[in-house]
């Protein structure tokens, strides 16, 4: 009877071990990918500093003034698996503390796939395509398409180099496009073009953009010459950099636990239980 009870216990140990191994594998293949998505209560504010240089129609000279820009994101629901995100951009002339959002601001609702971070054009208010944000795991040689509101289309974001930013290992990516046609001026009917350089500092583990700096030039074609009518130089404010660094570090910790420690701990414990039970049975048979 005693030997039968021991055999039964050994059998139970093996079954539990196998269950843990299977659960660990399922965690890696099914459970974690299901969890790895933008939460439905997503909300974040992005603050930017910089300056605008614009053509003064009265003097025909370029005037420069400092600006403060805020982009507010707030999830408002889901539709057919896409997360709906209300986006509002406001801009203030920092020198005069005047709200100039009527000219430079924007407001719309984005539709984003919660897993891939790609826009869902069938649902998106403006039919946007490409990526809303960088994917995880970016490295040397990688390229992805990021929606650009100024160009009204996705632009290629290309790897530049690995770097260290405020003690964090990051990858630097860049958009570098020249003379993208963006329609005609509503007053003069002259062709308009956009050139932009956007530098993104990205945490490759989480895909979080921890710093961003851009220079965008809007030009008008005047008798074959492209004359700048607006130059915007905008970058993340320190407050936003600090916030996003915290977001990236928190996400790294979550990924370490949910993508690595938990599944491999389950697999490891399960495998050890099966091996120990197998060795125990082997020794018992020898006896």
Secondary structure, DSSP 8 states (H G I E B T S, - for coil): -HHHHHHHHHHHHHHHHHHHHHHHHHIIIIIHHHH-S--TT-EEEEEEEEEEEEEETTTTEEEEEEEEEEEEEEEEEEETTEEEEEEEEEEEETTTTEE-HHHH-EEEEEEEETTT-BB-TTTSTT---SBSS--SS--TT-EEEEEETTTTEEEEEEEEEEEEETTEEEEEEEEEEEEEEEEE-TTT--EEEEEEEEEEEEETTTTEEEEEEEEEEEEEEETTEEEEEEEEEEEE-HHHHHHHHHHHHHHHHHHIIIIIIHHHHHHHHHHHHHHHHHHHHHHHHH-
